């Protein structure tokens, strides 16, 4: 099962390596990991999607890293989760219309059109991004890239489940 | 603000942190740091190998309770420190390792003696630093000492490129700590403390299962008061030997794979297991599914990640062992001491019926346990005992009677063979008034005996008893028990004349070959105090460590002695 962790870390060299090395050596599978600046000066936010039956031990182990400041686990119902994908679909003159129709339904934007392919940009809920991907897959995928999931908690009714010391 | 080089700032900050002793080996990249060291009151002990320097710093930290410091150069110097760092991480030993690094202009270029030290040591340290500005040195070193010695102690490495050490900077007193992600919990949650006391009040068969956390937190006094208050028998893990006096009527000795029958069984029968500063290691629990099956578990630890890692806790308490014990004592208040006579009598009956035992025939080979007991008798137990890893370690832990903390030093979690000699040197250097006696195996001895030169040259007069059975004893024991006595790769042979070797390295060398020689030879060893002493004890090669719970087995099935279970042919051991 996938769990989304939002981790505030000090913006220092090597922090990403510490986090990913810890997850690897404790035997946890990373589904995706996105990192960038946060609203706090000197702090970055990592959104880590971990594939594990439970993440209590992951959170505690991450918390042992000196540069990890805060960890929140987001349940899907209380979080805004987003992903961006760039995808190049094979599609010459005969198929373009069909593909663009599907793209329009999903608000995917054609960012590059060539003789043999169209490149789309789509951003949104990861499920929506996946649905779009599955619909255009039969036309032939040339290349694709995903940003990895980013997430924030909704306000006010859903608050992040914060890690507290177990007592 | 004083103008100086990065190297001078480093040494100045070590002085500021109160360091009196460092263990190290110099080399190209760390050379700048060695120059100001010559003018510093800090004593440098020149180890013969960086691994030795690391274990010396560990021994120093174990014995004194202070942060041990070791220094190495870049590349191989740093990689040789990996074992002691991993050892210190497993056993929560406060350590600061300083390593040289190639100049920042060469980093990443596969320069001479370059290794990616912070990357290599990342999973072997509590935290590490790569310094890129000499102005950061004082703050980084200050943080390193703070992180190493607080919360769950551990090793911290600081990697210093040569050009950073050579650049000039302004030294100032380290600034206030800025560690937003590091705030160890000291105080136990009052509600949990209350729950724990209520559970203990209702308990019929409580057991205190305590470990290294008690020693790290200097909580032995509080533990004793609490144990007496609640009248619960106490078992001390390998890391926690000395946390509770073995002479105390509530003491049961060590639990686990080679623990006492009483300690193992009391845990199995307990209804409340009060676990403090322990981590439910597999060497203690055996198969955790069968461990303490009837017990509600109270788990006190300063590291939240230990709680629930192996065994779910009914009452989890994150906090410093000493502080939480104070809170527990306070919460217990004026409650009457419960009547646990029936339970304690049961425990005492097990002790009487299933004591640790061995048989020393007067005209047979020396039994290793007899060496431990003779040394105990002759010293009155007034010594710091250090061991490596294997049979000799188990016999020492079993047959020495530990009364105080910090007088038993060994490698527990990582199980680092060769730990004893360098750790004994570090312990002796840190506590020079103390008699420091390493009880080592011959396999362990052969891994690090080069450090005897350090002991001799630096005039650190440790004593080493080599329990010589010509084999990797614990390996042959498992081969006897589980591999039909096929001694593959485990026989060391008789190639070494230990007394001669000791003499050649600047130590005194002695040997005992029969039981009646053991006492007199040990007395001779104890009388020598102008140089290190090595005493070879030629022991019975077939002796095995019992009791034993085979790895992954249930603690309900303790093998008490060699005749209890079918054992493979063993007679062909040289």
Interface residues (C-beta under 8 A of the other chain):
Chain A: X9 X10 X13 X14 X17 X18 X21 X22 X25 X56 X57 X60 X61 X63 X64 X65 X66 X67 X68 X69 X165 X166 X167
Chain B: X118 X119 X122 X123 X126 X127 X130 X147 X179 X180 X181 X182 X185 X188 X189 X192 X303 X304 X305 X307 X308 X309 X316 X317 X318 X319
